[in-house]
Amino acid sequence: MTKIDIISGFLGAGKTTLIKKLLQEGFQNEKLVLIENEFGEIGIDGGFLKDAGVEITEMNSGCICCSLVGDFSTALKEVLDKYAPDRVIIEPSGVGKLSDVIKAVQGIDDADIVLNSFVTVADAGKCKMYMKNFGEFFNNQIEYANTIVLSRTQNMKEAKLETCVQMIREHNENATIITTPWDDISGEKIVEAMEKRDSFTEDLMNEAQVCPTCGHHHEHGEQCDHDHEHHHEHSDHDHDHEHHHEHSDHDHDHDHHHEHGDHCGCGHDHDHDHHHHHADDVFTSWGIETPHKFTKEEMEGILEKLANTEEYGIILRAKGIVPAADGTWIYYDLVPGEYELRTGEPEITGKICVIGTKLAEDKLKEIFHA
C-alpha cells in the first residue's frame, strides 16, 4: 500500500523547506518519491531535494489543470509501477488549487494507493493579504486541507498569530493547525498531525481506560465495535462535493476578471466543478538563464525594488541562483515585502524566475541584464 501525501502552499510559503524537514525527521526508513509540479519556465528546487536522495519527477507546465489531468496521472502511475514506494509526496505548484490535485489523484484507479493527507503550508504573516488579493487560490488550499502548517510564526506577535488562525478557521473548521515554530517541533510530530494520530489524546485516554475512537470504557481485552483502522479516506469531507464559492474576496484589488469557460487555451477540455480561473489566467511567470555576474549590492538593490514596489508588476515570488562578480554564487528568495540572499554551490548557469501578476517583462529584462 502506497500512501499519497499532498503538500500544497501558496507561493513562497515554505513547502520545500517543510518537505526537507519531513524527509530528515519524519519519513526515515521509507521508500519515498516526490512529484513536483512547478509553475514557471525554470524549475529551481529540483537539485535541492535530490541532495536528500529523493527521486523527482518534475513537470514544468504553466497550465496547472492540463498538467494534472494530462501527464499527472501517467506520471503517478509510472512512479507506482517503477518504484513501488511506501509513500509519494506530491508538491503542487504554489498557484495550484488543492481541490484540482485531490481530484486528479482520486481519478486514478489503483487499489494499492491511499490518500493519506492533504497539507497546506501557509505563511502566517501574509494570510490576510493573500486572502484579500488572491483568495480564489489561497482559500482553496486552506479549505481542502486536513492539516495546515503555519510558517514563519517564530517572530510573530501573539495577537497577529491568533488573528491568522481565526481567519483560517472561517474557511476550515476541522483542519489541524500547526502554529509552533518549525525549529521547535520535530518532523515526526508534524507527520503525526498530518496522519491525525494524536498520541497526546491517546495516552490520556489509555490512562483513563477510555477508548479514543468511541469515548466509552471497555474492559481489558474487550473489542470496540467501531473501526480503529483510520485510513483517512476523508469521507468527512469527501472533496467530491461541489464548492461553489462566490469568492467575493477574489476581486484581487487588480483587474483579473477573466471570462473563462470550461476549457483553457491549450486545447484540453476540463470538466471543472468550480466556476473558476486557471492559474494561467491570473498569474504569469518570467524566467531566464544567464551567465551575467552580479554583485551582492546590485542583487540587494534589485530585490529591494521587486519586494517593495510595483514598478515591475505585483511580484509574489522571485527565486534564483546567479554567479557573483567575486567568484561565488548568490542564491536568493523573495516574497512580498521581504527577501534573503545566501552563498551557495555553483550551478551550470545562472537561473532567474519571477512569478506574479501584471509583470513588466521589459523592465525585468532590463534590470536583470537579459
N, C-alpha and C positions, 0 to 999 in steps of 0.2 A: 504494500500500500504506500503510495506517494502522497505526502502532504503538500498542498499548494498554499503558499502564503503570499498575499498581495500586499506590497508595501508602497503605498502611494503618498503623495505630498505635493503641495504647490511648489512652484519654482523657488529653489534656494532654501527649502525648509530644513534640509539636512538628511534626506533619505540615504544618501551614500554613506555618510558618517555613521548613521544608525546601523545600516546593514553591516558595515565593517565591525562595529562593536558586537553585533549579534554573532557574526562569524567567529570572532575571537573568544567570546564569553558565553554564548548561548547555544550554539549548534555544534559543539565539538563532537567528534566521532560519528558524524553523519555524512553520508554521501549526498552532496548538495550541488544544485545547479542554479545559476542566476540567469534570468532572462530580462534584459533591459529593453526599453522602448523609448528612445530619445527623440525629442523634438528639436529639430535644428540640423543644419548641414554637417556639423562636425561633432562627433562624439568625443567628449573629453575624459569621461570617467572610466573607460574600459580598462586601461592599464592599471589604474589604482586598485581595482578589485581583483585583477588577475594575479597581482602580487600575493593575494591571500589564498591562492591555489583554487580558485573557483572558476568553473567553466562558464564562459559567457557567450550567449547568442545575442548580438546587438543588432537591432533593427532601426536604422536611421530613416524614418519615414515621417514626412511632415504631417500627413493626414492620419491622426490617431485612430479614427474609426476604420479606415481602409487597412491599415497595418494589422489591426486587431482581428477583424472579421476575415481578412485575407490570409496573410502569411503567418499570423499569430498562431492559429490552430495547428497549422502544419509544423511550425517551429516547436510547439509544445509537444506534439505527438512524437516528433523526431527525437526530442530530448528524452522523453519517457522510454522510447524503444531502444535508443542507443545507450543510455546511461543507467536506466532503472534506478533513479535516485531515491533516497529516503525523503528528500524534500526539494521542492522547487520554489525559489523566491522569484516573484515577478515584480520588477520595478518599473511601473508605467511612467510615461512622460509626465513632467510636472504640470503640464496643462491638459492632461488627460482626465476624463471623468471615470471615477472608480466604478460607477454603475456599468459603463461600457466594458471594462475589463472583466468584471464579475460575470456579465452576460456572455462574454466570449468564452470564458472558462467553463461556465455551466453548459455551453453548447457543445462541449467536447464529450463524445461518447466513449468513456473509458471507465470501467468498473473499478480499476485499481488506483483511482485518484480520489482524494477527499479534500474539499475546500476547507482548509484549516483555519485561516484567519484573514480578515480584511483590516489592514492597519493604515492609518493616515498619520503622517508626521506634519505637525503644524507649528510654525514659528509663532510663539506666544505673543511676541511684541507686535506682530503685524496682522493678527486676526481681524481686528476692526476694519483696517484699511482694505484688506483683501475681500472681506465680506461685502463691503460697500461697493468697491470698484469692479471686482471680478467674482461676484457671488455665484454666478451660474456654474463656474468651475470649482471654486474653492468650497462652496457649500455642499456640492455634490460629493466631494471627497469626505467631508465631515459626516454627511447624512448616511452614507453607506458603510461606514467603518464600524467594526465591533471593538476596536481599540484605537484610541487617539493618543499619540505620544507627542507631548509638547516639547519643543526645542527652545533653547536659549532662555530658560527660566532662571538661571543661576543668579542673574543680577537684577531681576525684576522686583519692583515693589509689590508687596503682598496684595494690595488693593487692585493693582492693574492685572495681576495674575488671576485673582478671583473674578474680575470682570470678564476676562477672556474665557474662563471656564463657564461662566454664566451664559455668555453668548453662544458657546458651543452647545451647551445643554438645550438651548432653544431650538437647535436643529437636530439634536440627537440625545434623547433622554437616557438611553440604555448603555451606550458605549462605556467601556473602562477608559478613564482619562488618566494618563501618567503625567504628573506635574513635577516630580522630583528631578533635579538636575542630573544629567546623564553620568557625570563623574561620580555621583553619589549613589548610583544604583547599578546593580550588575546586569549584564546581558541576560543571564539566566532568569532573573526576576522579571525582566521585560517579556521574555518568551512565555513565562508562566502566565503573565497577564494577557498576552496575545491569545493563548490557548484556554483562557478562562479557568485556569487552575488556581484556586485561591487557597494556598496552603495555610494561611493565617486563619481563615474561617474553618477549614477542615480540622486543623489542630484543636481549635476551640470546641468544635462540635464533638470531636473524639473524646476530649476531656469530660464533656458533659454527657457522653454516650448518646448523642443526638445525631441522627442521620443527616448529612449535609444536603442530600437530594430531596427528601420529603419533610424533614424537620421533626420527625417522630422518634420516640425512644424505641430501640429494638433490643431484645435480649441478645446476649453474646452468641454469635453464630447465626442469628436469625436473618434471613434474606429480606431485602427491601423489594416491594412489588414494583418499584419504579426502576427504570433502566438507568444503570450507573454509567453505561458507556456513552459518554457525550462526544460524538464525533463531529460536533459543530457543523451540522448540515445547515445551520442558520435558518431553521424553519420559523424561528421567532420573527425574523424579518427577511422573508424569502427572497427579496430583491427581484422577484419576477413581478411584483406588484408595480403598478404604474405610479410614478412620482410626477404628477403634473404640477410642478411648482411654477407659479406665475413669475417668480424671481423679480419682484418689483424692485429689488435692490441691484439688479444687474443692468441698470442704466449705465453703469461703468463710469458715470460722470464724463464720458467721452462719447464720440459718435460711432458706436459699434453696433448699430441696429441693422444687421444684415438680414434681408429676407432670405430664408433658406428652406428648401423643401426637403424631401427625404432622400436626396442624393447629393453627392458632392462632385466637385469639378473633375475628379479623376475617373469618372465613369462607372464607379461601383454604386449600385443601388443599395440602400440600407433601410432596414425596417426598424426605425427607432421608436421606442415608446416614449420618448421625450420630444417635445417640440423645442429643439434647442439648436444652438450653434455648434459647428465643429470648431476645434481648436484653430484650424487654419483661417476661419472667418474673423477671429478676434486677435490672435497672436501671430506675429511674424518673427522670423529669426534671420540673422545675418551673420555670416562667418567667413573667415579666410584662413588660409595657411600662408605664412610669411616668414622669410629669413631676416626681416628687419630687426635690428638691435635697438632696444630701448634702454634708457637709464631708469633707475628706480624712481628718481624725481619726476621724470616725464610720465611714467605709468601712474604715479600717485596723482599727478595733475589731471590725467585723462579720467581716471576712476572717480575723482572728486566731482568732475563735471557730470559723468554718467549717473552717479549715485544721487546727486543733489539738485540737478537742473533738468528741465525738459527740452533743452536745446537740441538734443539728439533723439528725441522721442521719449516715450514713457518706458524707461528701462526697468524690467522686472528681474533680470538675471544677466550677468555677464561673467564669463569664465574663460580662462585661457592660460597658456604656457608660452612665454616668449623669451628669446635669447636676450641677455643683458649686455650692455656695452663693455662691462668689466669681465666678461667671460663666463659669468654664472647664468642661471636660468631663473626667470621670475614666474612664479605661479600666482595667479590672482583669482579672486572670487568676489562677486558683488551682488548684493540685493539692495532694494531701495533704502537709501539713507546710510548705508554702511558698506565697507569693503575691507578686504585684507590681502596682503601680499606676503609671500614667503619664498625662500630659495629652495629649488628642487633639482632633481636629476635632469640631465639634458634629454630633449625629445628629438625625433627625427627632423622636425622643423617646427617653427612657431605656429601655434593654433589659437585663434581668437573666435569666440562665439558670443553673440548678443541676442537676447530674446526680450520682446516687449510689444508695445503697440505704437502705431504711428512712427515707426523708426525712420529717421532721416538718414537713409543709406549713403547719400553723397557726403554728408558731414562725417559719418562714421568712417568712410573710406579715407577721408582727408586726415582725420585725427589719428588713424591707425596706419597712415602711410601706405594705403592699399592702392 
